[in-house]
Amino acid sequence: QVQLVESGGGLVQAGGSLRLSCAASGRTFSNYAMAWFRQAPGKEREFVAAISQSGGLTYYGDSVKGRFTISRDNAKNMAYLQMNSLKPEDTAVYYCAADQRYYSASTYKTNYSAMGYWGKGTLVTVSS
């Protein structure tokens, strides 16, 4: 089992920045690819970003490319999502997810249920 706990959400004005953190425990963190997803009220869960086990490979959802950066620190069992130039449409609950497989971009974008482990989420609200 892998336990994931997100933190860092909150209220920010449009154009601002936030950094989300995901603390992992329970298994060898470096064996797991990590990803961030988000879900806005009344909408489907959306892929945001993914990073491979070593951190050498990343994917991003089209709506966040160039604004968000995913990273990880295997020594600290942490994953991060740096969010810049935030927009009101970025408002959502952000979830951290882990899986031993680093999937294709297509799988991340269309099949979020493939991820084996999920955190409970952290709310990000961007005001206009």
Backbone torsions as a table, in degrees:
resi	resn	phi	psi	omega
1	GLN	NA	143.5	175.1
2	VAL	-120.0	129.0	175.9
3	GLN	-103.8	134.6	-177.5
4	LEU	-126.5	133.5	179.2
5	VAL	-132.1	118.9	178.7
6	GLU	-89.0	153.3	174.1
7	SER	-154.2	167.1	175.2
8	GLY	104.3	-4.4	178.2
9	GLY	-71.4	169.3	179.2
10	GLY	164.0	-165.5	-178.9
11	LEU	-101.6	130.2	179.9
12	VAL	-142.4	151.0	177.5
13	GLN	-80.2	153.8	176.5
14	ALA	-55.1	138.0	-176.3
15	GLY	92.1	-12.7	-178.2
16	GLY	-84.3	-173.8	-176.8
17	SER	-131.6	153.1	171.6
18	LEU	-144.6	153.0	174.0
19	ARG	-123.1	116.8	176.4
20	LEU	-90.6	146.1	177.0
21	SER	-123.0	150.8	176.7
22	CYS	-133.1	114.0	179.3
23	ALA	-95.4	127.1	-178.1
24	ALA	-111.3	146.7	176.3
25	SER	-151.6	161.8	173.1
26	GLY	108.4	-32.0	-179.7
27	ARG	-141.8	175.3	178.5
28	THR	-69.7	108.7	-171.9
29	PHE	-58.2	-38.7	-175.3
30	SER	-69.3	-7.3	175.8
31	ASN	-85.0	-5.8	-171.6
32	TYR	-117.1	131.0	166.1
33	ALA	-73.5	146.7	-177.7
34	MET	-119.6	152.9	179.6
35	ALA	-149.4	158.7	172.7
36	TRP	-120.0	136.8	174.2
37	PHE	-128.2	165.4	176.2
38	ARG	-143.1	156.2	178.5
39	GLN	-142.4	118.1	176.4
40	ALA	-89.5	156.7	-179.3
41	PRO	-55.2	128.8	176.9
42	GLY	76.1	7.9	-178.1
43	LYS	-120.6	163.2	176.2
44	GLU	-70.8	155.9	174.5
45	ARG	-66.6	136.0	-172.6
46	GLU	-120.8	137.1	176.5
47	PHE	-70.9	136.4	179.1
48	VAL	-111.6	-55.8	-176.5
49	ALA	-163.4	154.4	176.9
50	ALA	-140.8	153.7	179.7
51	ILE	-140.6	140.1	-177.7
52	SER	-73.7	173.4	-174.4
53	GLN	-59.1	-39.3	-179.2
54	SER	-85.4	-15.6	-175.4
55	GLY	90.7	0.8	-175.7
56	GLY	-81.2	-15.5	-178.4
57	LEU	-124.9	140.5	177.6
58	THR	-141.3	152.5	170.4
59	TYR	-128.8	154.0	176.2
60	TYR	-135.9	147.0	171.4
61	GLY	-69.0	151.3	-174.8
62	ASP	-59.9	-34.9	-174.5
63	SER	-75.2	-12.3	-177.3
64	VAL	-118.8	-3.8	-179.3
65	LYS	-56.6	134.5	179.0
66	GLY	84.7	-10.7	-179.9
67	ARG	-115.9	-34.6	-177.0
68	PHE	-108.7	149.2	177.0
69	THR	-135.0	125.0	176.1
70	ILE	-96.1	142.9	177.9
71	SER	-150.7	171.8	178.8
72	ARG	-150.7	155.8	175.2
73	ASP	-129.4	99.1	-175.6
74	ASN	-66.7	-25.9	178.5
75	ALA	-70.1	-26.4	-177.6
76	LYS	-105.7	-0.9	-177.6
77	ASN	57.9	44.0	-175.8
78	MET	-128.2	145.6	168.4
79	ALA	-123.3	152.8	-174.9
80	TYR	-135.6	156.2	171.4
81	LEU	-135.4	106.9	175.4
82	GLN	-87.3	122.0	-175.8
83	MET	-117.4	116.9	179.1
84	ASN	-116.0	163.7	178.2
85	SER	49.6	49.3	-175.6
86	LEU	-66.1	146.4	-179.1
87	LYS	-121.4	156.8	177.0
88	PRO	-55.4	-33.0	-179.9
89	GLU	-71.8	-5.9	173.4
90	ASP	-83.0	-5.6	178.6
91	THR	-61.5	124.7	-176.7
92	ALA	-178.3	169.5	165.3
93	VAL	-86.4	127.4	-178.5
94	TYR	-102.6	128.9	-177.4
95	TYR	-114.8	138.4	171.7
96	CYS	-94.5	140.3	179.8
97	ALA	-138.5	152.9	-178.9
98	ALA	-135.9	149.0	174.6
99	ASP	-158.5	150.0	180.0
100	GLN	-70.8	-16.9	177.2
101	ARG	-98.3	141.6	169.1
102	TYR	-98.4	105.0	-171.0
103	TYR	-80.2	171.9	173.4
104	SER	-72.0	160.4	177.7
105	ALA	-59.0	-38.2	-179.6
106	SER	-61.4	-41.4	179.8
107	THR	-66.1	-44.6	178.1
108	TYR	-59.0	-39.1	-174.4
109	LYS	-77.2	-26.6	-171.9
110	THR	-118.4	-11.3	-172.9
111	ASN	-141.8	65.7	-176.4
112	TYR	-62.9	-23.3	-179.2
113	SER	-67.7	-8.7	176.0
114	ALA	-67.7	-22.8	-178.1
115	MET	-69.0	135.3	-173.4
116	GLY	-81.3	-30.5	-173.7
117	TYR	-134.8	142.6	-176.1
118	TRP	-135.0	146.1	167.2
119	GLY	-86.0	-178.6	-177.6
120	LYS	-90.1	-10.2	174.8
121	GLY	98.3	157.7	175.0
122	THR	-138.1	136.5	-173.2
123	LEU	-86.3	129.8	173.0
124	VAL	-115.7	125.4	178.7
125	THR	-122.4	123.2	-179.7
126	VAL	-111.6	118.3	-178.9
127	SER	-93.2	148.1	-178.2
128	SER	-90.0	NA	NA
